[in-house]
């Protein structure tokens, strides 16, 4: 019988802080310098989706709002626009309060891909309505490349976080319940 440990509050906090710091640095340092045609990676979308898929529920929704505010403060977009989209995205991704990354990586990747395209397109359309750019330029020159590069940047995160199928630990040593101290 395999015992699946739950994530305790300290591990949850550590994982959130590590992911938030990593994604914030990447959003500020890498995203502006890594263009794909007219699109840029959205690491705050990655962070919001990861936290929603890992912890779900209220935690994921609140983190989505905070990630959106961070994105809005660091960009020239209207304040609250990305916060709204990431809050809705996190709510939808975190509806089932369970660890989706440990269950099935392909489903998590598919859900994130749909969410990335939806958020990128909605954001581009909102900017069109606010008078930022033309319709086709916003969709094809910004939204699609943004979604594609964001999905590509999501892959390393999901591969690292989904490696451990029996719950999250921040160390590489995992012991078997039948043989404590032995590596699998």
C-alpha positions in Angstrom: 0.0 0.0 0.0 1.4 3.4 -1.0 0.6 6.3 1.3 0.2 9.6 -0.5 1.3 12.4 1.7 -0.6 15.7 1.6 1.1 19.0 1.2 1.6 20.7 4.5 1.4 24.5 5.0 5.2 25.0 5.2 5.8 23.1 2.0 3.0 25.0 0.3 4.4 28.3 1.4 8.0 27.4 0.4 6.8 26.2 -3.0 4.7 29.4 -3.5 7.6 31.7 -2.6 10.1 29.8 -4.8 7.7 29.8 -7.8 6.7 33.5 -7.2 10.3 34.7 -7.0 11.3 32.7 -10.0 8.4 33.8 -12.2 8.8 37.5 -11.1 12.4 37.6 -12.0 11.7 35.9 -15.3 8.8 38.3 -16.0 11.0 41.3 -15.3 14.3 40.1 -16.8 13.6 37.5 -19.5 10.2 38.2 -20.9 11.0 41.7 -22.4 14.2 40.3 -24.0 12.7 37.1 -25.4 10.3 38.1 -28.2 8.6 35.7 -30.6 7.5 37.9 -33.4 5.3 40.4 -31.5 4.6 38.3 -28.5 6.3 38.0 -25.2 6.2 35.3 -22.5 3.7 35.8 -19.7 5.3 34.3 -16.6 2.6 35.6 -14.4 0.1 33.5 -16.3 2.4 30.5 -15.8 2.6 31.2 -12.0 -1.2 31.7 -11.7 -1.9 28.5 -13.6 0.7 26.5 -11.6 -0.7 27.6 -8.3 -4.3 27.0 -9.4 -3.4 23.5 -10.7 -1.3 22.6 -7.6 -3.6 24.0 -4.9 -6.9 24.9 -6.6 -9.8 26.7 -4.9 -9.5 30.1 -3.2 -5.7 29.9 -3.0 -5.4 29.7 -6.8 -7.9 32.4 -7.4 -6.3 34.9 -5.0 -2.8 34.1 -6.5 -4.2 34.7 -10.0 -5.4 38.1 -9.0 -2.1 39.0 -7.4 -0.2 37.7 -10.4 -2.4 39.8 -12.7 -1.8 43.0 -10.6 2.0 42.3 -10.7 1.8 42.0 -14.5 -0.3 45.2 -14.8 2.1 47.2 -12.6 5.1 46.0 -14.7 3.5 46.8 -18.1 1.8 49.7 -19.8 -1.6 48.1 -19.9 -4.6 49.4 -17.9 -4.4 48.5 -14.2 -6.7 45.5 -13.5 -7.0 44.2 -17.0 -4.7 41.2 -16.7 -5.7 40.8 -13.0 -9.2 40.2 -14.2 -8.2 37.7 -16.8 -5.8 35.8 -14.5 -8.4 35.7 -11.7 -11.0 34.1 -14.1 -8.3 31.7 -15.5 -7.2 30.6 -12.1 -10.7 30.1 -10.9 -11.5 27.8 -13.9 -8.2 25.9 -13.6 -8.5 25.5 -9.9 -12.2 24.4 -9.8 -11.3 20.9 -8.6 -9.3 21.3 -5.4 -6.7 18.7 -6.1 -3.1 18.5 -7.4 -3.7 18.2 -11.2 0.0 18.2 -11.9 0.6 14.9 -10.0 -2.4 13.2 -11.6 -1.8 13.6 -15.3 0.7 16.0 -16.9 -0.9 15.8 -20.3 -4.2 17.0 -19.0 -2.5 19.9 -17.1 -0.6 20.9 -20.3 -3.8 20.8 -22.4 -5.7 22.9 -19.8 -2.9 25.4 -19.6 -2.7 25.6 -23.4 -6.3 26.4 -23.8 -6.1 28.9 -20.9 -3.0 30.6 -22.5 -4.8 31.0 -25.8 -7.9 32.3 -24.1 -6.1 34.8 -21.9 -3.9 36.0 -24.7 -6.7 36.5 -27.1 -9.0 38.1 -24.6 -6.2 40.5 -23.5 -5.5 41.4 -27.1 -9.2 42.0 -27.9 -9.5 44.2 -24.8 -6.5 46.2 -25.9 -8.2 46.6 -29.4 -11.3 47.8 -27.7 -9.3 50.3 -25.8 -7.7 51.6 -29.0 -4.3 50.0 -28.7 -3.9 48.2 -32.0 -5.7 46.8 -35.0 -7.8 43.7 -34.8 -5.7 41.4 -36.9 -2.4 42.8 -35.7 -3.5 42.2 -32.1 -4.7 38.6 -32.7 -2.1 37.3 -35.1 1.0 39.4 -34.3 0.6 39.5 -30.5 -1.8 37.0 -29.1 -0.9 33.8 -30.9 2.9 34.3 -30.5 2.4 35.2 -26.8 0.4 32.1 -26.2 2.9 29.9 -28.0 6.0 31.2 -26.2 4.1 31.1 -22.8 3.2 27.5 -23.4 6.9 26.7 -24.3 8.0 28.4 -21.1 5.4 26.5 -19.1 6.9 23.1 -20.1 10.0 23.2 -17.8 7.9 24.2 -14.8 5.4 21.4 -15.3 8.1 18.8 -16.0 9.9 19.7 -12.7 6.8 19.9 -10.6 5.2 16.7 -11.9 8.2 14.5 -11.5 7.2 13.6 -8.0 3.9 11.7 -8.2 3.4 11.1 -4.5 3.3 14.7 -3.3 5.7 17.6 -3.3 8.9 17.7 -1.4 11.6 20.3 -2.0 14.4 17.7 -1.7 15.5 15.1 -4.2 15.5 12.3 -1.6 12.3 10.3 -1.4 12.0 7.2 0.8 9.7 4.3 0.2 7.1 3.6 3.0 8.3 0.0 3.1 12.0 0.8 3.0 12.6 4.2 4.7 15.7 6.0 3.5 16.0 4.1 0.2 15.8 6.0 -3.0 13.3 4.9 -5.7 
